[in-house]
């Protein structure tokens, strides 16, 4: 039986497709980027086996943790050769889940699986993650970059992360705080965010054959630029709102759409009644609907439709909440209100009316 040694071929990790040298070079390139995303509580530095974070003084702290990825939006980034914003999406998907319960994001750790480590490409990805952490006010506490030759193609990669936050037990937000008459405030999304890309790509790229570098007048830019628009990070906006107003809870609108996610935060016996006429979905949603002839029900189940985050606040704080968000340059509006469920009514969230100009 012939062996590699018999054929005089040297055996090494690099010969198997993994370059430790490239990995070290990637760390060298992204280390300064990661240092941007820090907090005073961080202990130690990059390169250790574990990231260290001093929790600080709390009366009764509850730790909150959330893990997520970016999904098939990565396919657009790869096709465009642009990898410096996908990390913002990654951070957003994790930290904005934490803030729903009132938790302040403290730190995040990322995981990058890649077919072949190209140091500059990995540094691009990490630059976005670091920027996302800066926008969220949390530290990038470390992570892992794993080279997977033979499992992934050389140009393939995937990203995921886990974020950890903290909230005082007596400040925990949730469905149990929701009351009849509470006001539902919608916050505008920056676009598709990081959900529904399998449908969007199928409609726009596969069926319609639109080029990513093609300019679309209605969008005011190329299709690729629109599809790679980073997910808005609402964490600091929500924390400010919670500190100044009587916020019952938040809702991060991701997969499942507005109604599907609102169902998760409304207690039994109450209904979040929202009005489509209170906002107009962005042009990208109209484009997908028109080109793909996608039914409205499917659109609303798949996409955020222009609403990225929702706050439920006490009625007396409605105007104050809107003013705070306006001062923070977050487009917001009254989406509806919470009411008692009628006899036999089982839905916890409903959308009524039609969208203007849609």
LINKA-V972994 format. One record per run of one state. SS is the DSSP state (~ for helix, > for strand, _ for the rest). FROM is the first residue (numbers start at 1). LEN is the number of residues. If there is no record, write none. Layout:
ss->[SS:SS]
from->[FROM:FROM]
len->[LEN:LEN]
This chain:
ss->[_:~:_:>:_:>:_:>:_:~:_:~:_:>:_:~:_:>:_:>:_:>:_:>:~:_:~:_:>:_:~:_:>:_:>:~:_:~:_:>:_:~:_:>:~:_:~:_:~:_:>:_:~:_:>:_:>:_]
from->[1:20:37:42:44:52:54:61:70:73:81:86:102:104:115:119:137:139:148:149:150:152:153:157:169:172:175:178:183:189:197:208:215:217:221:223:228:235:245:247:253:257:263:270:276:279:283:293:296:303:307:314:315:328:332:341:349:353]
len->[19:17:5:2:8:2:7:9:3:8:5:16:2:11:4:18:2:9:1:1:2:1:4:12:3:3:3:5:6:8:11:7:2:4:2:5:7:10:2:6:4:6:7:6:3:4:10:3:7:4:7:1:13:4:9:8:4:6]
